[in-house]
Amino acid sequence: MFLQRIGNKGIRLGTLFDRAAARHPANFVILDHDLDIVPELGRRATLTELAGVIDDFASRLWSVQVRPGDHVVVHKSDGFDISLLACAVARIGAIPVLLSPMLDGETVAVLLRRVGQPFLITDQVKLETSLPAEVLDISRKVLLASGEYAGTTPFAELAGVPRVPAVTMPADHPTLITHTSGTTGTPKLAVHTGRSFQARYRPQAAVVASAVRRSEPVAVHVSFVHSRMFTAMPISILQGHPLIVLRDDDPETVGDLFTQVPPGFIEAHPNTFLRWEVLADDPRGPLANVKYFSSTFDAIHPRTVNRLLQGTRRKGRRFAQAYGQSEVGPIAARTYSLKDGADFNGRCVGVPFPGMTGVRVVSRDGNPPSKENPGFIEVRSDGRIVTYLGEHNRWEKQVNDGWWRMGDVGYRTKYGCLHLLDREVDEIPGVQSTLEIEDKLFTRVPELVEVIIIPGPDGTPVPVICTRDNKPLDQVAWQSAVAGLPPMGEPVQWRQEDLPQTATTKIKRLELARLLTTRGSGA
C-alpha cells in the first residue's frame, strides 16, 4: 500500500474543479441532459463554468448555516448536478451523503434518521411522489434543487448570496458518504475520507494516463451517487480529457452522441455495456475510436467484452476489468483483447495493483482454497472506508487484522491470478459457480440480455432470463446451450425492466429469488 501513501494529501473534492480549470481552463464537459440546479447552463460547459457553479452553490449552502462537519444528504432526481452538489458541500467543509434517486422513500427516511438530523437537498418531484412527509421533520432544513414545496427553501431563492472561500479540511476527515448497493437489505452508509479516496484514485488514474492521449474524450455512465464517480470524474478533468457524462444508457441516443463526439475511453456499468452491444454493429461506428473500455462494478460477461471490442477500429484496443467494492475501491484488474474470443474464463478477475493493493483467500474448512473448495476473498487497500455510519460494529466484523472480507468466494492460481466464483450469499448447493454458468449461457445464446441463476423454492437452480426485445426464448437453442451444465430448472422469462436492480444496475438476487417464490413463473 506504500504507493497509495506517498504524498497523499487527500482528494479535495471541494476544489477539484478549480484545480482542473487552472490546468485546463478551456476543457469542457458534455452532458446528455440539462442540470436541474442550472438549466440555463446547457449541455456543454467549460471546467471554469462548472467551478463557478460549485462555488455559487457552496455559498448558497453557507448562507443557510451549513458549516464544516455538518452532514448534507443529497437525494434528488437523477442528474450530474448530484455530483456537482457533492463537491459544493465538500467545498465548505461539510460532508455530502449521497442517496440514489432509485431508493424508495421509506429507505431514504431510515437513512436520514441514521445520519441524524442532516440538511437535505431534494426537489419538488421527490417530495410529491416518493418521499414520506416525515422527511421534513427529521431533516434540519430541506433545500430544493428545483420546484417549490411548503416548508422548504428553494435554491433559486438564495441566488446572489456573497461568495465564501473554500474550507480546507484534514485529509483524514470524512469527505463523502455513499451507500452500499443494498442487494442484501437496507443499504449501509460508507464513510470515505479525503485520504482514502486519493488512495483508490491512484491505480485507476495510472491506467487511464497510460491508455489514451490527453486530448481524447472520456465517456462515463456511472451512478452519480456511487464512489466510482468521484474517482472517474477527477481522473478525466485533472488529466485534461474532455468529459462526456451520460445519465441515460439508451443505445440509440448514446450512439448519436458518440458519433458526434467519439470517446477514446469509456467507463460504465456491466449491464450498460450489455445494452451497448448493439452499437458494435451500428454503421456510423460510434465505438470506432474507443481504445479502452473499463468496468469495475460487477461481473462482466465474455460475450459483451468481445462484442464491444469488435465495434472499435483502434489498434491495441482493450477491455479493462477491475475487481473491487464500494468499501475498498479497485483491488485487482486484468485486460482482454479480441484474441481472447467470446468464451474466455470470465471468473479470472486479475491480479492486485503492485504496491497498492493486496489479496488473500482464506480457507473455510482448513483445506487449501481451490476451484473445488473456494475460500473467502479478503483484501488490503488504503482506499478502504473508515466505518459504516451509525453501524461501526458491522464494519468491524468485516475487518480481520487489516484485511477486509469482501463477501465473495474464490481461489488464486499458482500464478497469483484471483478467480471469483460467487458471492457468499448467492451460493447454491451443488453449483460450483453461478457466475460461470451465466457466462457460458450468454455466449451460447446470443439473444439473451440478462440471465441470473437463483435458487428456486425447492433449492433447485433456476435461470431467470431476459431476451432482446422480449422475444420468446428459442427452446431448441436453450436445450443445446445447457448441455454439459449442472442440472437446472426450466428457464423463467421476465422483462428486463421488471428485475429488481440497484443504483449501479446490479440485479438484487435475493429479492429476485423472493419474487420468484411469491409470483411463481409470473413473468
NORVENGI-V831282 format. One record per backbone hydrogen bond with DSSP energy under -0.5 kcal/mol. CO is the residue of the C=O (numbers start at 1). NH is the residue of the N-H. Records with the same first field share a line. If there is no record, write none. Layout:
# NORVENGI-V831282
CO=NH + NH
This chain:
# NORVENGI-V831282
1=4 + 5
2=5 + 6
5=8
7=9
12=15
13=16
15=19
16=20
17=21
18=22
19=23
20=24
24=27
25=48
27=47
28=243
29=45
30=245
36=39
38=41
39=42
43=31
45=29
46=50
47=51
48=52
49=53
50=54
51=55
52=56
53=57
54=58
55=59
56=60
57=61
58=62
59=63
60=64
61=64 + 66
62=65
67=70
70=95
71=119
72=97
73=75 + 121
74=99
79=82
80=83 + 84
81=85
82=86
83=87
84=88
85=89
86=90
87=91
88=92
89=92 + 94
90=93
91=167
93=69
94=96
95=72
96=98 + 177
97=74 + 99
100=103
104=108
105=109
106=110
107=111
108=112
109=113
110=114
111=115
112=116
118=140 + 141
119=73
120=122 + 143
121=75
122=145
123=127
124=128
125=129
126=130 + 131
132=135
133=136
134=137 + 138
141=120 + 143
142=153
143=122 + 145
144=155
146=124
149=152
152=154
153=144
154=157
155=158
156=159
158=161
166=168
167=169
170=173
171=195
173=194
175=96
176=192
177=98
178=190
182=185
188=180 + 190
189=389
190=178 + 192
191=386 + 387
192=175 + 176
193=197
194=11 + 198
195=199
196=200
197=201
198=202
199=203
200=204
201=205
202=206
203=207
204=208
205=209
206=210
207=211
208=211 + 212
213=216
217=264 + 265
218=244
219=267
220=246
221=269
223=226
226=229 + 230
227=230
228=231 + 232
229=233
231=235
232=236
233=237
234=238
235=239
236=240 + 241
242=218 + 244
243=30 + 245
244=220 + 246
245=32
250=254
251=255
252=256
253=257
254=258
255=259
256=260
257=261
264=291 + 292
265=219
266=294
267=221
269=273
270=274
271=275
272=276
274=277
275=278
276=279
277=280
278=281
279=282
282=285
285=288
287=290
288=313
291=318
292=266
293=320
294=268
295=322
301=304 + 305
302=306
303=307
304=308
305=309
306=310
307=311
308=311
309=312
314=317
318=293 + 320
319=321 + 336
320=295 + 322
321=334
322=324
323=331 + 332
325=328 + 329
327=385
329=325
331=353
332=323
333=351
334=321
336=319
337=340
338=341
344=346
345=348
347=349 + 420
350=418
351=333
352=354
353=356 + 357
355=3 + 4
356=382
358=380
360=378
362=376
373=370
375=410
376=362 + 378
377=406
378=360
379=404
380=358
381=384
387=191 + 389
388=391
391=394 + 395
392=396
393=397
394=398
395=398
396=399
398=405
400=403
403=400 + 405
404=379 + 406
407=424
408=377
409=421 + 422
410=375
411=419
413=416
417=413
418=349 + 350 + 420
419=411 + 421
421=435
422=409
423=426 + 427
424=427
428=431
430=432
433=437
434=438
435=439
436=440
437=441
438=442
439=443
440=444
441=445
444=446
445=448
447=468
450=466
452=454 + 464
454=462
456=459
460=456
461=489
462=454 + 464
463=465 + 492
464=452
465=494
466=449 + 450
467=470
468=471
473=475
474=478
475=479
476=480
477=481
478=482
480=483
482=485
491=493
492=465 + 494
495=498
496=499
500=508
502=505
506=502
507=509
508=512
509=513
510=514
511=515
512=516
513=517
514=518
515=519
516=520
519=522
521=523
523=495
